């Protein structure tokens, strides 16, 4: 019948490909990104998160594949036998860093999120997430608190910016987008639209468009089913629990995800 | 969100009185989410019928609402979402993606008339900016909306404007005002008594002289087309009198390549899709949006059946079950012709027909990109897909899809009946075939010129366009619309064809040639193009969304910041998802390379 009879029928097939200088294995159909991560190579990424639909549109994870004209997003490209991938070539890193710089250039000086990696100390001092609700941290720039953690940052974006050694040049800083107004209408969450960018598909199109909630109405008027998944997953903390709000229930589906206007 | 620690000094926030809060508690019987109003539901059903409704028809439904109410009221979007049984946000995100849909909130009223003035490069050269500035005052009516529109595909009639759906060629403020005052808002209808055979016009201009331009020229109707031997090929194929393999062979031997811009060999594409598993679909791209291109419209409004026959032949050879024709919304006249002629054909089929669907774009350049067009046909935002998988394998509705530009199919009948050598016998400078150049800008006689492939710009202007316009001498030219780059007059002797311009950082694309004179600046042209890209970027990927916008701002400076622009160029070329972002840096790089004195 259909039941497997040999061990080889249940073991995952692997393929071999080249990543930078090393030769590594990937499971059949596995993305370059995941295979690289298993082998200790962490490629910059913002819109990608394990368990979520792969969008491949932040382009921070682009890699160079031999024989291809343009770079490819490693988060949604499967590795194939004999593929030659360069995640750290000069060309790949140039685009990875430029993507980070472009996104950071449109962010406000002060963000809404602490740096995940070092935030445990911050919470104890009262400077952590609880303090960042409806009001932005008053400090003009990222300010180290007593425990040395950084608050007022842009979450994963700041993390990658630091790891890749990116800074925004004055020429681009001068072109920062006009920031959309925050939406504090809902009693349980604050939506900081200025902290959003398209990378999580819940987004902004610079220029003519803006990130928006459904029908561009304030969250409180929207009366949609409130799942608050946007608070758990937004690389730069665009949606945030309002001060004194209860903890969100189990996320069902994202209400801000993919609800955006172009005009 | 790790730990919620209490704030050191918690503020007391007064949310309201107990009575207020009681009022806000939702009754259990009330449904969650924003519910449609009864009146809006009735209005939607009156227009769209009682259903069943199909998700992929969303854009068509929005068109019917938008045409009737002159805008999209948010209450109708809520009702439509309910009728379609999809999320309201899904309707909203589609409605706001397309430029021709205007979403209004609450009781806001739409304008009585919308005047769109084309601000494409050819129209800008002909004074569109001045027209845009003067029109509101001359019209003197606050209920008339005057807006700039990206290229509307009437570059040989520059400057062009459209009053609702009525195009005004060679627009002056007075002519536009006259159309508004007489409420001439519909596209005029066309007669069917034309005698037109493009093949007989080989190596000649196709468009009439400027003085004879008509908004709705007469076209060859079904009877006249059949009388000239039309549909004999399609019929012979269905009766087994013509061999599919021979037809593919003829296509390959003719050297015909995709005429939408990418230039993929047509015969090879047929073979690839033919070998895919059924059911297979065809998508025809008439979203002619590349600034400077108007060849598809020129042929379609004169000879629609030659294209339809080419489509039927391709469908039979490849084994297609359904054909989807995607027509840009700006071509209202062409839509009327196609709707009528497809109905006539279906009523009186010369051979067994596949299902044929005509889909209407809604104002988005990006939908000319093959996978974005497929998304749009499926009723979604026109965002290009990631490849692989290629659309020949996984395309429209997840099926193997044969996608062709209009003009590629237009030549099928002539190539098969006249023989592949007829097509390949044309050509200059070592190139083979015929190309329909859409020439506009500073030439005496702009229009579509059916010229041999490989012709140089200088030959094209001198032999086909009557030379440069009076008072202008050749300074620069754009060989392939917005994304094909800009070349100086000193390079006007290069052969114009696929592959010949790449070494110079340009490409021919859809052969939209825009000619600049000595009073024009290449940097202004490049800026016009970059603004166009920023306006038309779908916003999906970072390099294109942010890059085009920042570059357009940087390019306004008298002295360009070359270092920053080059970094933007690199990331756009290397890391964008589709051709829009990848080709957007071409005009910038050409100005830096060939016209450095303009931006130094």
Interface residues (C-beta under 8 A of the other chain):
Chain A: X56 X57 X58 X59 X60 X62 X70 X71 X73 X76 X91 X94 X95 X98 X99 X102 X103 X105 X106 X119 X120 X123 X124 X126 X128 X129 X130 X131 X169 X171 X172 X175 X187 X197 X198 X199 X203 X204 X205 X206 X207 X208 X209 X214 X215 X216 X217 X222 X223 X224 X225 X231 X232 X241 X243 X244 X247 X255 X258 X259 X260 X261 X262 X263
Chain B: X1 X2 X3 X4 X5 X6 X7 X8 X10 X11 X13 X15 X32 X33 X34 X74 X77 X78 X87 X88 X89 X92 X93 X96 X97 X99 X103 X105 X381 X386 X534 X535 X537 X538 X539 X540 X541 X542 X543 X545 X546 X547 X549 X550 X553 X554 X561 X564 X567 X568 X570 X571 X573 X574 X575 X576 X577 X582
